[in-house]
Structures are given as structure tokens and as C-alpha cells.
Amino acid sequence: MNTMMAKAREFLKSEDGPTTVEYAVMLALIVAVAIGTIALLGPKVKSAFESVETQMP
């Protein structure tokens, strides 16, 4: 049990822990923006493709 607590303290003191959390937060924001953009532009892109499809012989 003491070794686990010591490892947890060492992890919190090191720079790797906060850096990993920062990267995780940035990744989550990037994914959220990507999903939002796809959700907003999806219908417009679909209608553009459908318009081109109807004009093709």
C-alpha cells in the first residue's frame, strides 16, 4: 500500500501527469469541434452532392 502511495505522489510531482492531462483536454476539444463542424456542415454537403448527382446524366 505504501509503495502505491509513493508512486502516486511521484506521479503527481512529475511533469508528465499535468502534460498528459493537458493533451487529453486538447484532444477532447479538437474532437468536440470536429463533431460540431461535421454536424453543422453535413446537411449542406449532402445537398451539394445530391444537386450534382441530379445534374449528371
Secondary structure, DSSP 8 states (H G I E B T S, - for coil): -HHHHHHHHHHHHSSHHHHHHHHHHHHHHHHHHHHHHHHHHHHHHHHHHHHHHHH--
